[in-house]
Amino acid sequence: MSHTTAGIGHRSDIPRSIVSFLVNEALSQVYTVAPHSWQEKLAISSTTSGENRVFLPPDFMEPISLSYLTDIASTRTLRYTPDPATFDAKGFTPVSVPERYTIYSDWLELWPSPNSAYSMQFRYKSFTTDLIETTDIPSVSTDWRYAVVLKSRQLLAEWLPDQGFAASLQNRYLQHVATLDSDRAKRQNDPSGHGVRVIY
């Protein structure tokens, strides 16, 4: 938080709760434009015969895929049904090898209900972890942390409000993110010529 307030002139008249809220909002916004690999997580769970509900991880945002860890069905990955009403309309839930799943409030539901105990792997997009203490470190890599600082300053300037300063900070933020994206693209292209070769 100190880095954020320092960038707008060490304003002491801004409540800490406002600064904390805006810093976490900035972190959330940076997190959504950062590399997708940061947002993806895995959760392993086991089903119980006849029980079709599996609770979601606390940081769950949206599903990517749900798969069996072993091939026990003709298809390894279950199909996602976005509308829970589709399951509700089916009424009776048979017991068999699950083929589909849907998302409710804080759980996912399998259809049909498992006829045995299956080990499953859930890939999902996660929320970032809020910063609570002043010593907390953002859950992004080091080179992206300054982006959080710049976005925080922009949001704080908008709150003051100082729209001219906020616009200037937004431009600095966008330029910084563009630099990070460019650097990442260069690393992926590997211009240095380093690579892996298979020798037969």
C-alpha positions in Angstrom: 0.0 0.0 0.0 2.9 2.4 0.7 4.1 2.1 -2.9 0.6 3.1 -4.0 0.2 6.2 -1.8 3.8 7.2 -2.5 3.0 7.5 -6.2 0.3 10.0 -5.6 2.1 12.2 -3.1 1.9 10.4 0.2 -1.7 11.4 0.9 -2.5 10.7 4.5 -6.2 11.8 4.2 -7.2 8.6 2.4 -8.6 5.8 4.6 -6.5 2.7 4.7 -9.6 0.6 3.9 -10.0 2.5 0.6 -6.4 2.0 -0.3 -6.6 -1.7 0.6 -9.8 -2.2 -1.5 -8.3 -0.4 -4.5 -5.0 -2.4 -4.3 -6.9 -5.6 -4.3 -9.1 -4.4 -7.2 -5.9 -3.6 -9.1 -4.4 -7.0 -8.4 -7.6 -8.6 -9.7 -7.5 -6.6 -12.9 -3.8 -7.3 -13.5 -4.4 -11.0 -12.8 -7.0 -11.2 -15.5 -4.6 -9.9 -18.2 -1.5 -11.8 -16.9 -0.4 -15.1 -18.4 -3.2 -17.7 -18.4 -0.9 -20.3 -16.7 -1.0 -18.2 -13.5 -4.8 -18.5 -13.3 -5.0 -22.2 -14.0 -5.1 -24.7 -11.1 -5.7 -28.4 -10.5 -7.9 -30.0 -7.9 -8.0 -33.8 -7.4 -11.1 -35.4 -5.9 -12.7 -38.8 -5.5 -16.4 -39.6 -6.1 -18.6 -41.7 -3.9 -21.0 -44.2 -5.4 -24.4 -42.6 -5.7 -23.2 -39.2 -4.6 -23.3 -36.7 -7.5 -22.0 -33.5 -5.8 -18.4 -32.4 -5.5 -17.6 -29.2 -3.7 -15.6 -26.6 -5.6 -12.2 -25.2 -4.5 -12.6 -21.9 -2.5 -10.7 -19.9 -5.2 -12.8 -21.3 -8.1 -13.7 -18.8 -10.8 -14.7 -20.9 -13.9 -14.2 -24.5 -15.2 -11.7 -25.6 -17.8 -12.1 -29.3 -17.8 -13.0 -32.3 -15.6 -11.3 -35.6 -16.4 -10.9 -39.1 -15.1 -7.4 -39.8 -13.9 -7.6 -43.3 -15.4 -9.5 -44.3 -18.6 -12.6 -46.0 -17.2 -15.0 -44.7 -19.9 -15.1 -44.3 -23.7 -14.4 -40.6 -23.2 -11.8 -39.4 -20.7 -13.1 -35.9 -20.3 -16.6 -35.1 -19.1 -18.7 -32.6 -21.0 -19.6 -29.4 -19.4 -23.2 -28.3 -19.4 -23.4 -24.6 -18.6 -27.1 -24.4 -17.7 -28.0 -26.3 -14.5 -31.6 -26.3 -15.6 -30.7 -29.0 -18.1 -29.9 -31.4 -15.3 -32.9 -30.3 -13.2 -35.2 -31.0 -16.2 -34.0 -34.6 -16.3 -35.6 -35.3 -13.0 -34.5 -38.8 -12.0 -30.7 -39.2 -11.8 -29.5 -42.6 -13.0 -26.4 -44.2 -11.5 -23.7 -45.0 -14.0 -20.3 -43.7 -15.2 -20.6 -39.9 -15.2 -20.5 -38.3 -18.6 -21.4 -34.6 -17.9 -21.1 -32.0 -15.2 -22.6 -28.6 -14.3 -21.8 -25.9 -11.8 -24.1 -24.7 -9.1 -23.3 -22.3 -6.2 -20.3 -23.8 -4.5 -20.3 -27.3 -6.0 -20.3 -29.2 -9.3 -22.8 -31.9 -10.1 -22.2 -35.0 -12.0 -24.6 -36.8 -14.4 -25.3 -39.6 -14.2 -24.4 -40.1 -10.5 -21.2 -42.2 -10.1 -21.7 -45.9 -9.8 -18.4 -46.3 -8.1 -15.5 -44.3 -6.5 -13.7 -42.5 -9.3 -10.6 -40.3 -9.0 -11.0 -37.1 -11.0 -8.9 -34.1 -12.0 -10.6 -30.7 -12.1 -8.8 -28.0 -14.1 -10.2 -24.5 -13.3 -9.5 -20.8 -13.6 -8.9 -19.3 -10.1 -9.4 -16.0 -8.4 -6.4 -14.3 -7.1 -5.7 -14.2 -3.3 -6.6 -10.9 -1.7 -3.9 -8.9 0.1 -4.8 -8.4 3.7 -1.6 -7.4 5.6 0.8 -4.7 4.4 3.5 -7.3 4.2 1.5 -9.6 1.9 3.0 -10.2 -1.6 0.8 -10.2 -4.7 0.2 -13.7 -6.2 1.9 -12.7 -9.5 5.5 -13.0 -10.7 8.0 -10.4 -9.7 8.0 -8.6 -13.1 4.2 -8.1 -12.9 4.1 -6.6 -9.4 4.9 -3.1 -10.6 1.9 -3.4 -12.9 -0.2 -3.9 -9.7 1.4 -0.7 -8.2 0.7 1.3 -11.4 -2.9 0.1 -11.6 -3.4 0.8 -7.9 -2.2 4.4 -8.3 -4.5 4.9 -11.3 -7.6 3.6 -9.4 -6.7 5.8 -6.4 -6.3 8.9 -8.6 -9.7 8.1 -10.1 -11.1 7.9 -6.5 -9.7 11.3 -5.4 -10.8 12.3 -8.2 -8.0 13.5 -10.3 -8.9 12.4 -13.8 -5.9 13.9 -15.6 -3.4 12.2 -13.3 -5.5 9.0 -13.5 -5.3 9.1 -17.3 -1.5 9.6 -17.2 -1.1 6.6 -14.8 -3.3 4.5 -17.0 -1.0 5.2 -19.9 2.0 4.2 -17.9 0.3 1.0 -16.8 -0.7 0.1 -20.4 2.9 0.7 -21.6 4.3 -1.4 -18.8 2.0 -4.3 -19.5 2.8 -4.0 -23.2 6.5 -4.3 -22.4 5.9 -7.4 -20.3 3.8 -9.0 -23.0 6.6 -8.2 -25.6 9.3 -9.7 -23.3 7.2 -12.8 -22.8 6.7 -13.2 -26.5 10.4 -12.9 -27.1 11.2 -15.5 -24.5 8.7 -17.9 -26.1 10.2 -17.4 -29.6 13.6 -18.1 -28.1 15.6 -15.7 -30.4 18.9 -16.8 -28.8 18.6 -20.1 -30.6 18.5 -22.3 -27.5 16.3 -25.3 -27.9 16.0 -29.0 -27.5 17.3 -31.4 -30.2 16.7 -35.1 -30.4 19.8 -37.0 -31.6 19.2 -40.4 -33.0 
